[in-house]
Amino acid sequence: MEHLRLAPITLSGSIVRLEPLLATHAAHLAAVGLEPELWRLQPKAITSLADMEGYVASALEDQRRGESLCFVLVSQRTGAVIGTTRFMDIAPAHKRLEIGWTWITSAHQRTGANVEAKLLLLTHAFDVLGFQKIALKTETLNEQSRRAILALGATQEGTLRRQFLAENGRARDMVYFSILDSEWPAVRDRLAARLTRPA
């Protein structure tokens, strides 16, 4: 597994489809992703098409180096791009990777889109690629994200203080979570059950 390089792939569910991120997606992401609240607790605010083009270019450069595998989230109902996510900090030798850089436009939050996207990513990472640990992290101040990660069934591991600096110099304390392969069957059942609940 040490030489595994993740290849772009499309992962499809009933609510969302995860497609490989392309440079041409920048305009679609900018059309739905310039809401200030999406970026309030992120390292850098994305406020324009040019910012989004830079965001996508940076993501694709990380992917070219084998450090990430990037996706856009596409609504199965409308075919519209509604956000993005990626595999990152990929460590094949340790059978570990992280799911991160996830954002979904506010109109599609609490619709099952995030839950299904995580189910698709986790299924691919554990059942297809054979990873043993999937990590997730968020800023301590991001209570909505922390609740969402815990609701997936992830275990909180701890907080790393002043782990990152935002572009404006603000120190960011980060909370780390994980799901192990031994925990995956219960997490999978939990997520599947959430997706079958009445809206």
C-alpha positions as CSV (number, residue, x, y, z in Angstrom):
1,M,0.0,0.0,0.0
2,E,3.1,2.3,0.4
3,H,3.0,3.1,-3.3
4,L,-0.8,3.5,-3.6
5,R,-1.8,6.7,-5.5
6,L,-5.4,7.5,-5.3
7,A,-7.0,7.9,-8.7
8,P,-9.9,10.3,-9.5
9,I,-13.2,8.6,-9.3
10,T,-16.9,9.4,-9.3
11,L,-18.9,8.2,-6.3
12,S,-22.7,8.3,-6.6
13,G,-25.5,8.3,-4.1
14,S,-29.2,9.2,-4.3
15,I,-28.7,12.8,-3.0
16,V,-25.3,13.7,-4.2
17,R,-22.7,12.6,-6.7
18,L,-19.0,13.2,-6.0
19,E,-17.1,14.0,-9.2
20,P,-13.4,14.7,-9.7
21,L,-12.6,18.4,-9.2
22,L,-11.5,20.2,-12.4
23,A,-10.2,23.7,-13.0
24,T,-13.5,24.4,-14.9
25,H,-15.4,23.9,-11.7
26,A,-14.1,27.1,-10.2
27,A,-16.9,29.2,-11.8
28,H,-19.6,26.8,-10.6
29,L,-18.2,26.8,-7.0
30,A,-17.9,30.6,-7.0
31,A,-21.6,30.8,-8.1
32,V,-22.7,29.1,-4.9
33,G,-19.8,29.4,-2.5
34,L,-19.1,33.0,-1.8
35,E,-21.3,33.2,1.3
36,P,-19.2,34.9,4.0
37,E,-20.4,32.4,6.7
38,L,-18.9,29.5,4.8
39,W,-15.4,31.1,5.2
40,R,-15.7,32.8,8.6
41,L,-13.6,30.2,10.4
42,Q,-11.4,29.1,7.5
43,P,-7.8,30.0,6.9
44,K,-8.7,32.5,4.1
45,A,-11.9,34.0,3.0
46,I,-13.0,33.3,-0.6
47,T,-14.8,36.4,-1.8
48,S,-14.5,36.4,-5.6
49,L,-14.2,34.2,-8.7
50,A,-10.4,34.9,-8.7
51,D,-10.2,33.7,-5.1
52,M,-12.1,30.5,-6.0
53,E,-9.9,29.9,-9.0
54,G,-6.8,30.1,-6.7
55,Y,-8.5,27.8,-4.2
56,V,-9.2,25.2,-6.9
57,A,-5.7,25.6,-8.5
58,S,-4.1,25.0,-5.1
59,A,-6.3,21.9,-4.5
60,L,-5.4,20.5,-7.8
61,E,-1.7,21.1,-7.3
62,D,-1.9,19.1,-4.0
63,Q,-3.6,16.4,-5.9
64,R,-0.9,16.4,-8.6
65,R,1.6,15.8,-5.9
66,G,-0.4,12.9,-4.5
67,E,-1.3,14.7,-1.3
68,S,-5.0,14.8,-1.9
69,L,-7.9,13.6,-4.0
70,C,-10.5,16.3,-4.6
71,F,-14.2,16.2,-5.4
72,V,-17.1,18.5,-6.2
73,L,-20.5,17.7,-4.8
74,V,-23.2,17.6,-7.4
75,S,-26.9,17.6,-6.6
76,Q,-28.5,14.4,-8.1
77,R,-31.8,16.3,-8.3
78,T,-30.6,19.4,-10.2
79,G,-27.2,18.5,-11.5
80,A,-25.8,21.7,-9.9
81,V,-22.5,21.9,-8.1
82,I,-23.2,22.5,-4.4
83,G,-19.8,22.2,-2.7
84,T,-16.5,20.4,-2.5
85,T,-14.6,17.9,-0.3
86,R,-11.4,15.9,-0.5
87,F,-9.2,13.1,0.8
88,M,-6.0,14.7,2.2
89,D,-3.0,14.1,4.3
90,I,-2.9,10.7,2.7
91,A,-0.4,8.3,4.4
92,P,-0.7,4.9,2.6
93,A,2.2,3.4,4.6
94,H,0.1,3.9,7.7
95,K,-3.2,3.2,6.1
96,R,-4.5,6.6,7.2
97,L,-6.0,9.6,5.5
98,E,-8.1,12.6,6.3
99,I,-11.4,13.8,4.9
100,G,-11.4,17.6,4.9
101,W,-11.9,20.9,3.2
102,T,-15.6,20.1,3.0
103,W,-18.1,22.9,2.4
104,I,-21.7,22.8,1.1
105,T,-23.7,25.8,0.1
106,S,-26.2,26.8,2.8
107,A,-29.2,25.9,0.6
108,H,-28.1,22.2,0.7
109,Q,-27.1,22.0,4.4
110,R,-29.2,19.7,6.5
111,T,-30.6,18.0,3.4
112,G,-28.6,14.8,3.8
113,A,-26.0,15.9,1.3
114,N,-23.2,16.0,3.8
115,V,-24.2,12.7,5.4
116,E,-24.3,10.9,2.1
117,A,-21.1,12.5,0.9
118,K,-19.3,11.3,4.0
119,L,-20.9,7.8,3.6
120,L,-19.6,7.6,0.0
121,L,-16.1,8.8,1.0
122,L,-15.8,6.5,4.0
123,T,-17.1,3.5,2.1
124,H,-14.5,4.1,-0.7
125,A,-11.7,4.6,1.8
126,F,-12.4,1.7,4.1
127,D,-14.0,-0.9,1.8
128,V,-12.3,-0.2,-1.5
129,L,-8.9,1.3,-0.7
130,G,-8.4,-0.6,2.6
131,F,-7.5,2.3,4.9
132,Q,-7.6,1.6,8.6
133,K,-8.1,5.1,10.0
134,I,-10.0,8.1,8.7
135,A,-9.3,11.5,10.4
136,L,-11.4,14.6,10.4
137,K,-10.7,18.0,12.1
138,T,-12.3,21.3,12.6
139,E,-11.6,24.6,14.4
140,T,-12.6,24.6,18.1
141,L,-14.8,27.6,17.4
142,N,-16.7,25.8,14.7
143,E,-19.4,24.3,16.9
144,Q,-21.7,23.4,13.9
145,S,-18.8,21.4,12.3
146,R,-17.9,19.7,15.6
147,R,-21.5,18.6,16.1
148,A,-21.7,17.3,12.6
149,I,-18.5,15.2,12.9
150,L,-19.6,13.7,16.2
151,A,-23.0,12.9,14.6
152,L,-21.2,10.8,12.0
153,G,-20.0,8.6,14.8
154,A,-16.4,9.8,14.9
155,T,-14.4,9.8,18.2
156,Q,-12.9,13.0,19.4
157,E,-9.2,12.5,20.0
158,G,-8.1,15.8,21.3
159,T,-7.3,19.5,20.6
160,L,-4.1,20.9,19.2
161,R,-3.7,24.4,20.3
162,R,-2.6,27.1,17.9
163,Q,-2.1,24.4,15.3
164,F,-2.6,26.7,12.3
165,L,-2.6,30.4,11.6
166,A,-5.3,32.0,9.4
167,E,-4.1,34.4,6.7
168,N,-4.9,37.3,9.0
169,G,-2.7,35.9,11.7
170,R,-5.5,34.5,13.9
171,A,-4.4,31.4,15.8
172,R,-6.6,28.4,15.1
173,D,-7.0,25.7,17.7
174,M,-8.0,22.4,16.0
175,V,-10.1,19.5,17.3
176,Y,-9.2,16.1,15.8
177,F,-11.6,13.2,15.4
178,S,-11.2,9.7,13.8
179,I,-13.0,6.6,12.7
180,L,-11.2,3.3,12.8
181,D,-11.9,0.3,10.5
182,S,-13.1,-1.7,13.5
183,E,-15.7,1.1,14.1
184,W,-16.7,1.5,10.5
185,P,-19.5,-1.1,10.4
186,A,-21.4,0.6,13.2
187,V,-20.7,4.1,11.6
188,R,-21.9,2.8,8.2
189,D,-25.1,1.5,9.7
190,R,-25.6,4.8,11.6
191,L,-25.2,6.9,8.5
192,A,-27.4,4.7,6.4
193,A,-30.2,4.9,9.0
194,R,-29.9,8.7,9.1
195,L,-30.4,8.8,5.3
196,T,-33.6,6.7,5.5
197,R,-35.3,8.9,8.1
198,P,-38.2,10.9,6.9
199,A,-37.3,14.5,6.1
